């Protein structure tokens, strides 16, 4: 405690330091001398999140579509199909992979307590989504093998102990953080940032 400063004065200074006000839809945080600290517009948060999730979905679809097409011969059911039929099946599978990617992000958001948890990237975020992706891949492969939905050819290495294919195991574990990285880079592009902060 500071001598000579009343409790009322301390409360007043604390309120002045953290005082927020609305001005033209922008949230302003003012310092003790009344100067406004630069912040982003309040109404820009939701569009940024929508843009981030859209790019995340598109990136996940694109990356997984390529992966699905390349690993197709490792599945017995796809290896014997003409490429036209394989293209359709892999496209549908890539859409499902995109939805799974959003689901994994939602799980992380639920654990973090906020939807924007992954928008700034960071090592912890990428490691978390990679682990969640790997766990999801294991669960999917176990279920699919148990119900006989697909089988492997000699082109599919098998992960010891887990007894699942290596390519689908690596797929979500690698492409989930890759998709997130693309979405983060897109959302934090300089031209998008300059358009979202007033006065720039």
Protein Blocks (a to p, Z undefined) as FASTA:
>chain_A
ZZhiafklmmmmmmmmmpccdeehiacdddfkopacddddfklmmmmmmmmmmmmmmmmm
mmmmmmmmmmmmmpmklmmpcfklmmmmmmmmmmmmmmmmmmmmmmmmmmnopaklmmng
pjklmmmmmmmmmmmmmmmmmmmmmnopaccdfklccdehjlpafklmmmmmmmmmmmmm
mmmmmmmgmklmmmmpghZZ
